[in-house]
Amino acid sequence: MIKLLQVNGLLHLFETIGGHSKHQELQYRLEVQDGKLTWFHRNSLGNTLFSVVTDSPVLIPNIWTHILVTYTVVTGTAQIFINGELKKEDVKDAGVPLSTDWDQYT
């Protein structure tokens, strides 16, 4: 659950950088920009596995909202759920595992 006082601009909710990766860029990222939610992952080789952005704003200031993001490696499916409702889904290459290198920055 999240309750933001404002949703304008860019708000980082969660992000990681791995210390053993071949790059020093963000790997996992969950952020809000002007009310839209982004769920993103780049693996330790620097390849983007998914980047899912809701089509319209899903967060409203001062309202409690349940956010759930998923990735299913078997199907390559990344999803964003808001208050239990699927808001956005993206399917990429199946079988590509997520990075487990979180040790530099979370």
N, C-alpha and C positions, 0 to 999 in steps of 0.2 A: 504494500500500500504506500502511496505517496500523496502528499498534499503540498503543492508548490504555491508560494505567495504570488508568483508571476511566471508566465510562460513565454514572454517575449525575449527575443535574442537566443543565444546559445547557452544551454545549461548541461554540463557533463554530470551524468548520474553515476556512471561506472566506466572505468577504462583500465587497461593493463599494458605494460611493456615488458617483454621478456629479456632476461640477461644473456641467455644462451642462443638467441635467435641470430639469423644472418642479417638482421636489420635492427634499427632502434626506433621504429615507428609503432604506433598504437596497434595492438592486436585485437583485444576485445573493446568494444565501445557501445555504450548505451547512453543516448543523449536526447535532449528535447531542443528543438529549434522552432520557435514561433508556434508552439503547441503540437507540432508533429514529432513523432517518436522515431528514432533511428536505432537499429540493431545491426551491428557490423562485426565482422571478424576477418582478420588477416593472419595467416599461419606463420610459423617460424621461418619459412622460406621467403616470406613477403608476398605470397599470393592471396588475393582476396577471395575468401570462400563464399561470403554473402554480404550484402548491404541492403537491408530492408528498411524502407521509409514509409510511414503511413501516408495515404493520399491526402488526408485533410487533418486539421488539428484534432487531437484526441484527449488533450489535457486542458483543463479549465482551472484558472486560479482559484485557490481556496476551497477546492472540492477534492475529497479523498477519492483516489482512483487506484484500482488494482491493476498492476502491470505484470504480464507474464510473457517472457520471450523464450523460444525454444529453437533447437537445431537437432535434426535427426540425421545422423551420419549415413544410415542405411539408404535413405531416400534423397539426401541432399536438400532437405526442406528446412527453411528458416521461417519462423512465424512470430507475429506480434499479436497478443491478446490484450484487450482492454476490458476490464470488468467482466471477464469470462467470454467475451465475444471476439472471434477472429477478425482482426482489422486488416492484416496484410500478410501475405505469404509469398515466398520466392523459392523456386526450386533450381538448384545448380547441379553440379556433378555429384553423383552419389558415391559414397565410400571414402570421401576425403575427411580424415580425422581433424579434430580441433587441436589447436596448440595447447600444450600443458606447461609451457614456459611462462610463468607469472612472476619470477623471482626478483625482477628489478623494480617494478612499479605497479602498484595496484591502488 
